[in-house]
């Protein structure tokens, strides 16, 4: 994307007859560079973002993010409730899993957590290349 800005700014400089195309480029970038979005990269040292979790597999950690979608897969083996953080399934960067046998401890997360910022605590494991934490107790999940 940045190279596109450079090409466009050089073309503008050539079309305008400007001998200082680099100066035009700097001004163009200052105008079109989007304001950085607030991300969860600033989470404190003892908490990880959903995107950071993949680098901490095997460690006990707290992972925080926004619930993009939570759903109860009642027809699947072990009846998991899947809580996908930051992106919708199947593009989520992290998943919290509640197995059917523990579901009663959590109520109905698929109706109460969507769109909320949460933190989950436990050992980060990898499943099919994606990080996840298995939630067994309500104390492992907190709403922010």
Beta strands, then each sheet from edge to edge (+ up, - down):
strand 1: 47-49
strand 2: 60-72
strand 3: 81-85
strand 4: 94-98
strand 5: 117-123
strand 6: 125-127
strand 7: 130-134
strand 8: 141-143
sheet 1: 1+ 2+ 3- 4+ 7+ 6-
sheet 2: 1+ 2+ 5- 8+
end
